[in-house]
Amino acid sequence: MAEIKTKKSKQSVADFIASITDEQRRLDSEKVLKIISEETGEQPVMWGDSIVGFGTYKYINSAGQENEWMATGFSPRKQALTLYIMPGYGMSKDLLKKLGKHSTGKA
């Protein structure tokens, strides 16, 4: 059975954010880190080598295997800042409109 590839890591969130070479992406990441930390009350944890996650939840995949995943998080990708908001968090269309230009997807 395949195991989930992206897991919590021991990498420092502060070191990861500091290593972002694009100044605007780094500043945006610092702001998002502060906002999510304050709103969730959770400590940030690295997931894999490029995702900052907050909180966890467990789920059963289609193969019946239990996995753990972050409740919310973000990744400062080259193309765009990616926000991860897991199921169960109601996102109103009006609230999403306030983000400006964005796209949504689901796993």
SULNOR-V67104 format. One line per field, one symbol per residue. ss: DSSP state (H for helix, E for strand, - for the rest). phi: phi as a letter, one per 30 degrees, with the letter a starting at -180 (. if undefined). Layout:
ss=???
phi=???
This chain:
ss=-------E----HHHHHH----HHHHHHHHHHHHHHHHHH---EEEE---EEEEEEEEEE-----EEEEEEEEEEE----EEEEE-------HHHHH----------
phi=.dcedcbebdeddeddddddddedddddddddedddeddcicddbdcicbcccbibbcbcdddicdbcbddalabddddadcccbdejcdcddddddddidabbabc
